[in-house]
Amino acid sequence: MKTNELLGNVMTRSVKTVDPKDTLERVHTIFKEEDFHHLPVVEADGTLVGLISKTDYYQLQDSFTIFRKAADAETQNKRLFRSLLIEEVMTVKLAVLKPEDTVANALGYFQENRFRAIPIVSSDQRLLGIVTPLDLLNFAFNEETIVNS
């Protein structure tokens, strides 16, 4: 794998996002309907302000229902999700990379910090994409296929 490849060539560009003023109900809907695990939180101008992961979501969902019956738990979660804003529960201290950073930079972040996603931003912190270990695996295997053909 070429570890000097630019992340701008590897990252996922089409990223679903949420607004900090959206409720957790929107996160619930997205995670229920879509097959991904991280939602960048962006302002109207595209500036990245946070991230919410499926793990964060599950922890919130489970923390309020541990001693309740399943039917009561679902009702309680619906109420909770309608009342909590994303900005109240999102992760705000984020590691970010730039599109001109390399695959080696991303690999280092993933190995050192056990991250599962790193937002890719412009110099003014606007979200451009996201990179995950799956993106890097896909890149490595696609490159290997090209080299060995």
Order of alpha helices (4+ residues) and beta strands (2+ residues): alpha-beta-beta-alpha-alpha-alpha-alpha-beta-beta-alpha
